[in-house]
Amino acid sequence: QVQLVESGGGLVQPGGSLRLSCAASGFTFSNYAMNWYRQAPGKERELVAGISSVGGVRNYADFVKGRFAISRDNAKMTVNLQMNSLNSEDTAVYYCNARRGIENQWGQGIQVTVSS
């Protein structure tokens, strides 16, 4: 059974940092590209960052470049998103995604709220 379980979300003040983690199970993690998406209220889900199956290629949405960093540990089957310099526009539910070809697996999402 495929599972993606996000953790590390919560409430943070503007300018602060959070580290999201996604623990994977039930599939061959190292065969999948991993991504973080987010969805703010009233908006469509959008890609935040992605990392290739072996971690050699990373890509970021323009709105997080220089602030967020994605990493993965294939031995531990985890993918992380380090988020720095957070602002109110980063408030959203963040989703972990595993992708291989047309196959997509999703976590349940975790809330990140940036507010003073």
SEGUMAR-629442 format. One line per field, with one value per residue: residue in three letters; x, y, z of N, C-alpha, C in turn; residue number from 1. Coordinates in steps of 0.001 Angstrom, whole numbers, padded with zeros to 6 digits. Layout:
BEGIN
type	(Ala,...)
n_u	(X,...)
n_v	(Y,...)
n_w	(Z,...)
ca_u	(X,...)
ca_v	(Y,...)
ca_w	(Z,...)
c_u	(X,...)
c_v	(Y,...)
c_w	(Z,...)
seq	(NUM,...)
! end
This chain:
BEGIN
type	(Gln,Val,Gln,Leu,Val,Glu,Ser,Gly,Gly,Gly,Leu,Val,Gln,Pro,Gly,Gly,Ser,Leu,Arg,Leu,Ser,Cys,Ala,Ala,Ser,Gly,Phe,Thr,Phe,Ser,Asn,Tyr,Ala,Met,Asn,Trp,Tyr,Arg,Gln,Ala,Pro,Gly,Lys,Glu,Arg,Glu,Leu,Val,Ala,Gly,Ile,Ser,Ser,Val,Gly,Gly,Val,Arg,Asn,Tyr,Ala,Asp,Phe,Val,Lys,Gly,Arg,Phe,Ala,Ile,Ser,Arg,Asp,Asn,Ala,Lys,Met,Thr,Val,Asn,Leu,Gln,Met,Asn,Ser,Leu,Asn,Ser,Glu,Asp,Thr,Ala,Val,Tyr,Tyr,Cys,Asn,Ala,Arg,Arg,Gly,Ile,Glu,Asn,Gln,Trp,Gly,Gln,Gly,Ile,Gln,Val,Thr,Val,Ser,Ser)
n_u	(000849,000680,001991,002247,003367,003118,004881,005755,004607,002794,002292,003956,005919,006118,009048,010186,011174,010488,010582,009545,008699,008439,007434,007813,006291,005689,006290,008782,010841,013128,012765,011134,010422,010202,008008,006946,003901,001559,-001470,-003401,-006155,-008921,-007387,-005634,-003922,-000391,002888,005687,008348,010677,012383,014644,014693,017096,018131,019710,018774,017114,014250,012573,009758,009382,008600,009668,012350,015620,014745,013556,014463,014795,015247,016307,016367,017154,017678,016381,013901,012655,011597,012396,011517,012967,012085,012592,012625,009850,006661,003415,002139,002957,001330,-000552,-001885,000366,001531,002900,004250,004623,006032,006021,006398,003186,002055,000894,001238,-000146,000257,-001609,-001569,-000444,-000863,000485,000942,001553,001907,001625)
n_v	(-001192,002074,004853,008230,010405,013444,015751,018252,020723,023771,026696,029700,032643,035553,035672,033557,030029,026722,023158,020773,017348,014253,011054,008040,004970,001591,001488,001527,003741,005040,005007,007014,010377,013102,015487,018649,020184,022899,024283,027022,028625,028911,028862,027216,024059,024145,023618,023494,022625,020249,017088,014911,011313,010200,012338,014175,016310,019279,021336,024476,026494,029857,031587,030616,030356,030496,030642,028254,024793,021627,018218,014777,011487,008527,006104,006319,006798,009313,012679,016068,019472,022388,025425,028770,032245,032799,034015,035603,034829,032285,030695,027818,024570,021981,019509,016305,014609,011802,010772,008887,008553,008519,007984,009012,009678,010781,012592,013300,015911,018898,021541,024771,027749,031119,033708,036605)
n_w	(000000,-001003,000642,001583,003891,005295,007414,009889,009440,010359,012410,011744,012161,010009,008007,009263,009528,008328,008233,006143,006008,004248,004511,002882,001813,000726,-001972,-004608,-003781,-004827,-007523,-008267,-009134,-006888,-005511,-004185,-003704,-003399,-002077,-001814,-000108,-002249,-004487,-007219,-007064,-006938,-008267,-006176,-005679,-007041,-007265,-008817,-009358,-008395,-007218,-008555,-010036,-009469,-009236,-009035,-008255,-009394,-007379,-005042,-005281,-004061,-001469,-000618,-000256,-001641,-000779,-000723,000708,-000264,000972,003412,002497,002326,001700,001824,002557,002955,004207,004094,005115,005162,004089,004186,001876,001477,002907,002983,002115,002024,-000160,-000568,-003337,-005426,-008415,-011368,-014620,-015895,-013529,-010410,-006989,-003925,-000878,002150,002753,004452,006731,006394,007950,007780,009804,011886)
ca_u	(000000,001467,001697,003091,002906,003812,005001,006573,003877,002350,002214,005260,005854,006792,010497,010627,011500,009912,011105,008557,009216,007472,007891,007182,006315,004813,006716,010232,011009,014232,012349,010157,010672,009396,007639,006085,002904,000786,-002762,-003936,-007611,-009432,-006421,-005322,-002693,000743,004166,006625,009715,010767,013721,014654,014686,018367,018467,020653,018132,016115,013619,011808,008915,010060,008232,010392,013773,016469,014178,013223,015392,014263,016270,015750,017228,016542,017817,015348,012629,012083,011887,012251,011443,013384,011449,013126,012076,008434,005766,002004,001725,003329,000288,-001220,-001706,001480,001339,003994,003836,005571,005650,006798,005607,001859,001601,001026,000778,-000244,000020,-002880,-001363,-000179,-001088,001513,000345,002534,001132,002138)
ca_v	(000000,003297,005903,009412,011056,014705,016242,019451,021967,024490,028156,030343,034081,036006,035646,032338,028840,025419,022046,019727,016031,013308,009677,007200,003528,000825,001500,001665,005195,005541,005025,008083,011780,013566,016887,019320,021099,023574,024827,028039,028738,029574,028801,025884,023447,024548,022974,024297,022156,018857,016501,013692,010058,009997,013589,014994,017471,019957,022485,025289,027574,031152,032287,030095,030260,031183,030544,026862,023786,020261,017180,013442,010428,007311,005029,006513,006993,010588,013891,017207,020802,023422,026669,029922,033563,032589,035169,035226,034194,030869,029987,026859,023148,021472,018101,015497,013899,010876,010673,008078,008553,009079,007587,010009,009342,012004,012565,013890,017350,019447,022979,025737,029071,032160,034812,037161)
ca_w	(000000,-001106,001619,001701,005114,005532,008784,010048,009207,011536,012393,011846,011923,008776,008116,009917,008747,008638,007441,005905,005666,003695,004658,001874,002006,-000147,-003375,-004771,-003676,-005646,-008921,-008446,-008846,-005750,-005636,-003208,-004247,-002361,-002487,-000922,-000224,-003436,-005594,-007717,-006564,-007749,-007968,-005402,-005921,-007415,-007269,-009615,-008612,-007692,-006553,-009289,-010660,-008647,-009873,-008088,-008755,-009262,-006148,-003880,-005573,-003100,-000123,-000305,-000762,-001584,-000689,-000522,001207,-000804,001947,004438,001803,002751,000949,002719,001987,003884,003798,004816,004751,004847,004133,004263,000621,001527,003637,002095,002425,001233,-000496,-001093,-004553,-006050,-009820,-012292,-015845,-015683,-012197,-009366,-005645,-003143,000550,002570,002868,005777,006740,006773,008117,008088,010367,013130)
c_u	(000884,001017,002729,002544,003765,003843,005806,005870,003497,002290,003603,005084,006520,008290,011058,010867,010708,010570,010023,009274,008083,008084,007105,007279,005434,005163,008226,010566,012033,013894,011465,010795,009728,009195,006885,005182,002268,-000513,-003263,-005448,-008027,-008512,-006197,-004025,-001546,002016,005078,008062,009677,012213,013648,014854,015972,018906,019385,020077,017061,015509,012701,010902,009623,009791,008918,011893,014583,015967,013945,014284,014793,015421,015582,016822,016602,016654,016730,013969,011918,012460,011542,012141,011802,012863,011946,012464,010611,007654,004326,001515,002124,002309,-000512,-001166,-000641,001332,002631,003461,004971,005113,006623,005979,004270,001302,001901,000481,000837,-000340,-001276,-002785,-001140,-000257,000168,000855,001427,001769,001790,001042)
c_v	(001241,004300,007004,010200,012287,015049,017538,020767,022648,025971,028744,031828,034444,036125,034382,031194,027638,024383,020985,018426,015174,011920,008795,005735,002877,000865,001697,003141,005732,005572,006221,009455,012206,015066,017361,020280,021837,024102,025784,028119,029503,029544,027364,025361,023802,023847,023953,023919,020681,018391,015171,012456,009803,011303,014507,016260,018002,021096,023170,026256,028901,031806,031731,030007,031109,031110,029101,025935,022404,019287,015842,012515,009114,006130,005108,006692,008247,011690,015069,018502,021793,024755,027807,031204,033478,033891,034685,034532,032722,030047,029106,025485,022619,019958,017486,014690,013015,010639,009777,007924,009217,008726,008678,009464,010612,011708,013281,015398,017783,020966,023728,027106,030059,033398,035311,037178)
c_w	(000000,-000052,001526,002878,005377,007018,008772,009798,010503,011308,012589,011551,010596,008991,008728,008951,009237,007753,007343,005548,005123,003776,003710,002250,000961,-001625,-003417,-004912,-004672,-007135,-009272,-008252,-007722,-005857,-004401,-003978,-003070,-002954,-001421,-001103,-001473,-004634,-006035,-007067,-007509,-007296,-007244,-005739,-006285,-007411,-008002,-008747,-007833,-007125,-007324,-009873,-009718,-009462,-008869,-008842,-008510,-007912,-004905,-004096,-004602,-001678,000313,-000889,-000575,-001541,-000472,000010,000779,000165,003019,003828,002296,001767,001857,001929,003081,003378,004686,004331,004355,004950,004045,003002,000557,002324,002680,002726,001468,001068,-001021,-002279,-005045,-007480,-010588,-013558,-015595,-014295,-011188,-008054,-004814,-001657,000875,002723,004309,005700,007156,006812,008540,008538,011641,014197)
seq	(1,2,3,4,5,6,7,8,9,10,11,12,13,14,15,16,17,18,19,20,21,22,23,24,25,26,27,28,29,30,31,32,33,34,35,36,37,38,39,40,41,42,43,44,45,46,47,48,49,50,51,52,53,54,55,56,57,58,59,60,61,62,63,64,65,66,67,68,69,70,71,72,73,74,75,76,77,78,79,80,81,82,83,84,85,86,87,88,89,90,91,92,93,94,95,96,97,98,99,100,101,102,103,104,105,106,107,108,109,110,111,112,113,114,115,116)
! end
